[in-house]
Amino acid sequence: MVGWQVARPGPAATGPLRQVELPVHEPGYGQVRLRVKACGVCRTDLHLAEGDLAPRRPFTIPGHEVVGTLDEAGPGVDIEARWPGLGPDGRLGIAWLAGTDGTCAYCRRGAENLCPASTYTGWDADGGYAQYAVVSADYAYRLPAGYDDGELAPLLCAGIVGYRALRRAELPPGGRLGIYGFGASAHLAAQVARAEGATVHVMTRSADAQRLALSLGASSATGAYDAPPEPLDAAVLFAPVGELVPVALQALDRGGTLSIAGIHLSDVPPLNYQRHLFQERSVRSTTANTRADGAEFLEIAARHLLEVTVTPYPLAAADRALADLAADRVTGAAVLFPDL
């Protein structure tokens, strides 16, 4: 199979990925192999390729927003029992969380995203920048109808993790939400918030992203460092820019919560207690997601048919897609297509 590996972590423009030919992976016990139909290009892939995230293993194939058709099941997997009516070519999805121990205190209390033994697609295990991908059947998702392959791909991380970040922000019913940065994850979270009755204000430096936000129903879309037109009940920071933390906190109303969505964030400048945190303002991080988060979000996506903005690339142009993401040349979500 053809795939892309992280060869030399460094700036995306320097070509940290290399295209290779590899044997097709065989599924082990409890695993399934998918023929990849689409794979989203996530900012976490960029952090791995550029070295912001230390590699867990050499020459990893990135990609954790994988949509594929069932190609082969390993020993111990009963397809019909697990996914009734899926069929031999049914679509399944692979997301960021690839495994947990299931026995630690975090797993037992329903916080498997905090499991110290957790593993991740495209970081600990090869991901979807390839023609085939293997995943534990316990961590594969059945996908909703009503979307094409490219539209489904961003739902599997941008959508799921953005959904968790939105829930971590504790937005009250009918509340005022601020979104900082407006890429793949943010444009999906904004639609969920709007569907639930929120007023959404977007702060982002990209003029194209501002236009997209307004087209999706945001009440305002301004520059990343601009103040929203009204105090916010909650905010989600999607941009990996620590300098925006005090900006977002200052925009919160009393009792508001800022949720930080990314796995990597540049340094946060000093906070002023009176200006940024007093009156019970809170700041919270978001770490990956649980499988329950994934199931809840995909059920919402099935009900509301979210508008997914996709910029397509052939698999052969994975390095260019990553460079475009780094340079903010992607509107919505970049998606790789092996058959394009």
C-alpha positions as CSV (number, residue, x, y, z in Angstrom):
1,M,0.0,0.0,0.0
2,V,1.0,3.6,-0.4
3,G,1.2,5.7,2.7
4,W,2.9,8.8,4.2
5,Q,5.2,8.7,7.3
6,V,6.6,11.4,9.6
7,A,10.2,11.1,8.5
8,R,11.9,14.2,9.9
9,P,9.8,16.4,12.2
10,G,10.1,20.0,11.3
11,P,8.1,22.9,9.7
12,A,5.5,21.7,7.3
13,A,7.1,23.7,4.5
14,T,10.3,21.7,4.8
15,G,8.6,18.4,4.0
16,P,8.5,16.4,7.2
17,L,6.4,13.6,5.6
18,R,7.7,11.1,3.0
19,Q,5.7,8.9,0.7
20,V,6.5,5.2,1.0
21,E,5.2,1.8,-0.1
22,L,4.5,-0.7,2.7
23,P,3.0,-4.1,3.2
24,V,-0.8,-4.0,3.9
25,H,-1.2,-4.5,7.7
26,E,-2.9,-7.6,8.8
27,P,-5.6,-7.2,11.4
28,G,-4.8,-8.9,14.7
29,Y,-7.1,-10.4,17.4
30,G,-10.1,-8.1,17.9
31,Q,-9.1,-5.8,15.1
32,V,-10.6,-4.8,11.7
33,R,-8.9,-3.5,8.6
34,L,-10.5,-0.7,6.6
35,R,-9.8,0.3,3.0
36,V,-9.5,4.0,3.4
37,K,-11.9,6.1,1.5
38,A,-11.1,9.5,3.1
39,C,-8.9,10.8,5.9
40,G,-9.1,14.3,7.4
41,V,-6.0,16.4,8.0
42,C,-6.1,17.6,11.6
43,R,-4.0,20.2,13.3
44,T,-2.8,17.4,15.7
45,D,-1.2,15.8,12.6
46,L,0.6,19.1,12.0
47,H,1.8,19.3,15.6
48,L,3.2,15.7,15.2
49,A,4.8,16.4,11.9
50,E,6.4,19.7,13.1
51,G,7.7,18.3,16.3
52,D,5.4,20.1,18.7
53,L,4.3,16.6,19.8
54,A,7.2,14.3,20.5
55,P,6.8,11.2,18.3
56,R,5.8,8.0,20.2
57,R,7.5,5.8,17.6
58,P,9.6,6.3,14.4
59,F,8.1,6.7,11.0
60,T,4.4,6.8,12.1
61,I,1.7,7.1,9.5
62,P,-0.4,10.1,10.7
63,G,-4.2,10.5,10.3
64,H,-7.0,9.9,12.8
65,E,-10.1,11.0,11.0
66,V,-10.4,7.9,8.9
67,V,-13.5,6.8,6.9
68,G,-13.2,3.4,5.3
69,T,-15.0,0.3,4.2
70,L,-14.6,-2.9,6.0
71,D,-11.9,-4.9,4.3
72,E,-11.1,-7.7,6.7
73,A,-11.9,-8.7,10.3
74,G,-9.4,-10.3,12.5
75,P,-9.9,-13.3,14.9
76,G,-12.5,-12.7,17.6
77,V,-14.5,-10.0,15.7
78,D,-18.2,-10.9,15.0
79,I,-19.2,-8.2,12.5
80,E,-22.9,-8.9,12.6
81,A,-23.1,-9.0,16.4
82,R,-21.1,-5.7,16.7
83,W,-22.6,-3.8,13.8
84,P,-25.9,-5.4,12.8
85,G,-26.6,-5.0,9.1
86,L,-23.3,-3.4,8.3
87,G,-22.6,-5.6,5.3
88,P,-19.2,-6.6,3.9
89,D,-18.5,-3.1,2.5
90,G,-20.1,-1.1,5.3
91,R,-18.5,2.2,6.3
92,L,-16.7,2.5,9.6
93,G,-14.7,5.3,11.2
94,I,-11.4,5.5,13.1
95,A,-10.8,8.4,15.5
96,W,-8.0,9.7,17.7
97,L,-8.5,7.4,20.7
98,A,-7.2,3.9,19.8
99,G,-7.0,2.1,23.1
100,T,-7.2,2.2,26.9
101,D,-6.5,-0.3,29.6
102,G,-10.1,-0.3,30.8
103,T,-9.1,-1.0,34.4
104,C,-7.5,2.2,35.8
105,A,-9.4,4.5,38.0
106,Y,-10.1,6.9,35.2
107,C,-11.5,4.2,32.9
108,R,-13.7,2.9,35.8
109,R,-15.2,6.4,36.4
110,G,-16.0,7.0,32.7
111,A,-13.0,9.2,32.0
112,E,-11.1,6.9,29.7
113,N,-9.7,9.9,27.8
114,L,-7.4,10.4,30.9
115,C,-6.2,6.8,31.0
116,P,-2.4,6.8,31.5
117,A,-2.2,3.8,29.2
118,S,-4.2,5.3,26.4
119,T,-3.0,5.0,22.8
120,Y,-3.8,7.2,19.8
121,T,-4.3,6.7,16.1
122,G,-1.5,8.3,14.0
123,W,0.7,8.7,17.1
124,D,1.1,5.3,18.8
125,A,-0.4,3.4,15.9
126,D,-0.4,4.0,12.1
127,G,-3.3,6.1,10.9
128,G,-5.1,7.0,7.7
129,Y,-2.6,8.8,5.5
130,A,-2.5,5.5,3.6
131,Q,-4.7,3.1,1.5
132,Y,-5.5,0.8,4.4
133,A,-5.7,1.2,8.2
134,V,-6.2,-1.2,11.1
135,V,-8.1,-0.5,14.3
136,S,-9.4,-2.3,17.4
137,A,-13.1,-3.1,16.7
138,D,-13.8,-1.7,20.2
139,Y,-12.7,1.7,19.0
140,A,-14.3,1.8,15.5
141,Y,-17.4,3.9,15.0
142,R,-20.4,3.1,12.9
143,L,-21.1,6.2,10.8
144,P,-24.3,8.1,10.2
145,A,-26.1,8.2,6.9
146,G,-26.6,11.4,4.9
147,Y,-22.9,12.3,4.5
148,D,-20.4,11.5,1.8
149,D,-17.0,10.0,2.8
150,G,-15.2,13.4,2.7
151,E,-17.9,15.0,4.9
152,L,-17.7,12.2,7.5
153,A,-13.9,12.4,7.9
154,P,-13.8,15.7,9.9
155,L,-16.6,14.5,12.2
156,L,-14.2,11.8,13.6
157,C,-11.9,14.2,15.4
158,A,-12.7,17.8,14.6
159,G,-16.3,17.0,15.3
160,I,-15.9,14.7,18.3
161,V,-13.2,16.6,20.2
162,G,-14.8,20.0,19.3
163,Y,-18.0,18.6,20.8
164,R,-16.2,17.6,24.0
165,A,-14.6,21.1,24.2
166,L,-18.1,22.6,23.8
167,R,-19.5,20.5,26.6
168,R,-16.4,21.4,28.8
169,A,-17.3,25.1,28.3
170,E,-20.6,24.5,30.1
171,L,-22.6,26.8,27.8
172,P,-26.0,27.4,29.4
173,P,-29.2,26.9,27.3
174,G,-29.7,29.8,24.9
175,G,-26.3,31.2,26.0
176,R,-23.7,33.4,24.3
177,L,-20.7,31.4,23.0
178,G,-17.4,32.8,21.7
179,I,-15.3,30.8,19.4
180,Y,-11.6,31.7,18.9
181,G,-10.2,30.3,15.7
182,F,-12.5,28.9,13.0
183,G,-11.1,25.8,11.3
184,A,-12.4,22.3,10.9
185,S,-13.4,21.7,14.6
186,A,-14.8,25.1,15.2
187,H,-17.1,25.2,12.2
188,L,-18.7,22.0,13.4
189,A,-19.0,23.0,17.1
190,A,-20.6,26.3,16.1
191,Q,-23.3,24.4,14.3
192,V,-24.0,22.1,17.3
193,A,-24.2,25.2,19.5
194,R,-26.5,27.0,17.1
195,A,-28.8,23.9,16.8
196,E,-29.1,24.0,20.6
197,G,-30.2,27.6,20.6
198,A,-26.9,29.5,21.3
199,T,-25.8,32.8,20.0
200,V,-22.4,32.4,18.5
201,H,-19.7,35.0,18.1
202,V,-16.5,34.0,16.1
203,M,-13.1,35.6,16.5
204,T,-10.6,34.6,13.9
205,R,-7.9,36.2,11.8
206,S,-8.9,34.6,8.5
207,A,-11.3,36.7,6.3
208,D,-12.4,33.5,4.6
209,A,-13.1,31.8,8.0
210,Q,-15.1,34.9,9.0
211,R,-17.2,34.7,5.9
212,L,-17.8,30.9,6.5
213,A,-18.8,31.6,10.2
214,L,-21.4,34.2,9.1
215,S,-22.7,31.8,6.4
216,L,-23.2,29.1,9.1
217,G,-25.3,31.5,11.3
218,A,-22.8,33.1,13.6
219,S,-24.1,36.5,14.9
220,S,-20.7,38.1,14.4
221,A,-17.3,37.3,13.0
222,T,-14.3,39.6,13.8
223,G,-10.6,39.5,14.3
224,A,-9.0,37.1,16.7
225,Y,-8.1,39.7,19.3
226,D,-11.3,41.8,18.9
227,A,-13.8,42.0,21.7
228,P,-17.2,40.3,20.9
229,P,-20.2,42.6,20.7
230,E,-21.6,41.3,24.0
231,P,-20.2,39.5,27.1
232,L,-19.9,35.7,26.7
233,D,-21.4,33.0,28.8
234,A,-18.8,30.5,27.5
235,A,-15.9,30.4,25.0
236,V,-13.9,27.7,23.2
237,L,-10.3,28.4,22.1
238,F,-9.6,26.3,19.0
239,A,-6.5,28.3,17.8
240,P,-3.3,26.9,19.4
241,V,-2.3,30.4,20.5
242,G,-1.7,30.9,24.2
243,E,-1.9,34.7,23.8
244,L,-5.6,34.4,23.2
245,V,-6.3,32.9,26.7
246,P,-6.4,36.3,28.5
247,V,-8.3,37.8,25.5
248,A,-11.0,35.2,25.8
249,L,-11.1,35.3,29.6
250,Q,-11.6,39.0,29.5
251,A,-14.5,38.6,27.1
252,L,-16.4,36.3,29.5
253,D,-19.3,37.5,31.6
254,R,-19.4,36.6,35.3
255,G,-19.4,32.9,35.9
256,G,-18.3,32.2,32.3
257,T,-16.0,29.3,31.3
258,L,-13.2,29.1,28.7
259,S,-12.6,25.7,27.3
260,I,-9.2,25.1,25.5
261,A,-9.7,22.5,22.7
262,G,-6.2,21.8,21.4
263,I,-3.6,19.1,22.4
264,H,-0.9,21.8,22.0
265,L,-0.9,25.4,23.0
266,S,1.8,28.1,22.9
267,D,2.8,29.6,26.2
268,V,0.0,31.5,28.0
269,P,1.0,35.0,29.1
270,P,0.6,36.1,32.8
271,L,-3.1,36.5,33.9
272,N,-4.4,39.3,35.9
273,Y,-6.7,37.9,38.6
274,Q,-9.1,40.8,38.7
275,R,-9.4,41.3,35.0
276,H,-9.3,37.6,33.8
277,L,-10.4,35.3,36.6
278,F,-12.4,37.1,39.3
279,Q,-16.2,36.8,39.4
280,E,-15.8,33.0,39.1
281,R,-14.5,32.9,35.6
282,S,-13.0,29.5,34.8
283,V,-10.5,28.1,32.3
284,R,-10.5,24.4,31.5
285,S,-8.5,22.1,29.2
286,T,-9.9,19.4,26.9
287,T,-8.0,16.1,26.6
288,A,-9.0,13.9,23.7
289,N,-12.4,12.3,24.1
290,T,-14.2,9.2,25.3
291,R,-16.0,6.8,23.1
292,A,-19.3,8.0,24.7
293,D,-18.5,11.5,23.4
294,G,-18.0,10.1,19.9
295,A,-21.3,8.2,20.0
296,E,-23.2,11.3,21.3
297,F,-21.7,13.6,18.7
298,L,-22.3,11.2,15.8
299,E,-25.9,10.8,16.9
300,I,-26.3,14.6,16.9
301,A,-24.7,14.7,13.5
302,A,-27.2,12.1,12.3
303,R,-30.1,14.3,13.6
304,H,-29.0,17.7,12.4
305,L,-27.0,16.9,9.1
306,L,-24.3,19.4,9.8
307,E,-22.8,21.4,6.9
308,V,-19.2,20.2,6.6
309,T,-16.9,22.4,4.5
310,V,-14.2,20.2,2.9
311,T,-11.1,21.1,0.9
312,P,-10.2,17.9,-1.0
313,Y,-6.6,16.6,-1.7
314,P,-5.4,13.4,-3.3
315,L,-3.5,11.2,-1.0
316,A,-0.4,11.9,-3.1
317,A,-0.6,15.5,-2.0
318,A,-0.7,14.9,1.8
319,D,2.5,17.0,2.3
320,R,0.9,19.9,0.4
321,A,-2.3,19.6,2.5
322,L,-0.3,19.7,5.7
323,A,1.6,22.8,4.5
324,D,-1.6,24.5,3.5
325,L,-3.1,23.8,6.9
326,A,0.1,25.3,8.6
327,A,-0.2,28.4,6.4
328,D,-4.0,28.9,7.1
329,R,-4.8,28.3,3.4
330,V,-7.5,25.7,4.2
331,T,-11.2,26.7,4.6
332,G,-13.1,24.2,6.7
333,A,-11.4,20.8,6.8
334,A,-8.6,19.4,4.5
335,V,-9.4,15.8,3.5
336,L,-7.2,13.3,1.7
337,F,-8.8,10.9,-0.8
338,P,-6.7,7.8,-1.8
339,D,-8.9,7.3,-4.9
340,L,-8.8,11.0,-6.1
